[in-house]
């Protein structure tokens, strides 16, 4: 009887989330976080023939890293494409996306003067992933409800999940890497040898050398050494056990870890240079620093196999997994808490 009751309660909670809670959160967050930027007195953008869907990555909300941003973009693009709406991307925080990814088959660029913040013309929509099931179904339902063609623009803030099986197709319809990124990718693949395995590590602020939004734990020096040693041993264990050959790619948000593992294992390959989280307002303006995330992504996508290693308090990142979706290759997670 207890199991039946628990199952009924679980179904009720899912029903409540799907039909009520997700919508309430969307409306509440939109009002609290975004409506302050819109007013009835804001300039008008003039006459348009059909409403436009605009993905907003402008620093007015917490957007997350590259994976979160891409999930929201591709999910919104799929919805707009299926409904026949014009689609644009306003990615201007902390840089303009066009510096790194160029439009491919879809002309998604929009200039600041083309955006309306007039409440009679534009409506912000906030639909985020709260770790609940049926994300894309909820996203579709809410978008169908909020986009009623009474506005000229619908500004979408989202990191929603649910288009993994179409990730490469949708990505390639929208984007192609800039020439600079393509040159960097070719250079690194030439150095790696082309047929390589990758390992990804996400420490956040555990090692004290990486900053991002929010408050995160930093380990004591002896704990840092223990964690680094454990991660290096896992790489060597996999390398030996699977009889891997040649160099392997290591990506991480920690420069300290990359330095340590490169000194310890002579077969690893790491990229040099600064590392910065794109949602942390560090004031970093170096074009090449922000390029790093895109280069890592495409290099991971071109690996023959990818591993995510997550030990102790490390963050279970989706970055390598989505690179594997794009590259359509095997992906494994090594979790040791």
Secondary structure, DSSP 4 states (H G I P E B T S, - for coil): -HHHHHHHHHHHHHHHIIIIIHHHHHHHHIIIIIGGG-BTTSPP----SS-EEEEEESSSS---SHHHHHHHHHHHHHHHHHHT-EEEEEE-SSS-GGGTEEE-SS--B--GGG---BTTTEEEEEE---S-S-HHHHHHHHHHHH--SSSSEEEEEE-----GGGHHHHHHHHEEE-HHHHHHHHHHHHHHTSS-EEEEE--TTTTSS---SS------HHHHHHHHHHHHHHHHHHHHHTT--S-EEEEES-HHHHHHHHHH-TTEE---S----TTS------HHHHHHHHHHHHHHHTSSEEEEEEETT----SHHHHHHHHHT-EEEEEEE-
